[in-house]
Amino acid sequence: MTKKILLLLLSPIICSILLSCKNKNVKNQKNQFSSYPVVAVSKGNYSIDQFYPTAIEGNERANLQAKNLSYIKEVFVDEGEFVKKGTPLFKLESFVLDKDAESAKSQIRLAQIELEKLLPLFKKGIVSNYELETAMANLNKSKSQYQSIMANISYSFITSPYNGVIGKINYRKGNLVGPNESNPLTTISKIDSVFAYFTINEKEYYSLFDTINIRKDRNHLSMFPEVSLILPNDKYFKHNGEITAYSGNIENTTGSLQFRALFPNPNYLLKDGSSGSILLPKKYIDVIAIPAICTFEIQNKTLVYIFNSDSTVNTREVFPLGTSGKMLLIEKNLKEGEIILARGLNKIRPGTKIIPIPTTNKKLTNSYQTYFPVP
């Protein structure tokens, strides 16, 4: 009887001790797990910058050639000089043509005198109609020869076809030049705006058109995004350009297409023959994107840690489209709303249980400090 009473008195104390031990074991078990940041996978609108080497040309360019075989008598301009339309550039020797012109003028005067002599005789019926027409034909022939010579003389003055910049001058005073020379006298380029030519491969071409609302008419060119020009000193040209044309066929040997972008060049900074890189943003609408620091690579595979409902994490391969700033765009194998491990990827193993600490893309992309898990 005394033992029973003693047992009843000790029962609450024993239960309390057992419960306390159980809670302590649970707490110790929880303390075995570390806390890690996790983030929910989301969609958004992003763009990926793609770079292509480019060659710059003036929007108009003329190779100036001598029309007749002659010596250069004068060079009026220098390389790199800006000239206006009609400005004299070269004077070719025309001494022989000048003499021919004087002779042709004399022939015109003689033919005119002959015609004037025959007219009154024709009216009196002394000369025939045939003789009169022959005299008129001789006069017209003389005039035509004179005009032809004067045209050749005019070719001895080579002028600028439009406002532009003089390129390299290949021949100087005293050089014999003609229409069959391999090099032009010089090149003049109109560079108030310039063309930038670049090529993209066939795969990129189709991928690019997936991101624009293509139409059957040429107005779809306006659907392309603006492009930027990166100069050889790695600085950005301050004016953006627009794609105005692209080739109608894919080059068989290279599998690529040529594109042409037009850039304004009001200060003539860009020169004909310049080089650089075109930055073409490729836009993606409603695409899966995660912070790049949430991924790691093994054997050329891009992996993430997926947080499961049982609090464990496991690896999964994902397939990137490219990077946009600090975000990695994912093509497939990741769904919106899934939870991935955000930090501490190198401190964990597949199957590990963790205590999740929710965070956001913005916080992750604004901070790149090393993460130490919280026990």
Beta strands, then each sheet from edge to edge (+ up, - down):
strand 1: 34-40
strand 2: 42-64
strand 3: 70-75
strand 4: 82-83
strand 5: 88-92
strand 6: 157-159
strand 7: 164-166
strand 8: 176-177
strand 9: 186-201
strand 10: 228-230
strand 11: 242-246
strand 12: 256-264
strand 13: 275-291
strand 14: 296-298
strand 15: 301-307
strand 16: 313-324
strand 17: 327-332
strand 18: 339-341
strand 19: 354-358
sheet 1: 18+ 1- 19-
sheet 2: 4+ 7- 9+ 2- 13+ 10-
sheet 3: 4+ 7- 9+ 2- 13+ 17- 16+ 15- 14+
sheet 4: 6+ 5- 3+ 8-
sheet 5: 4+ 7- 9+ 12- 11+
end
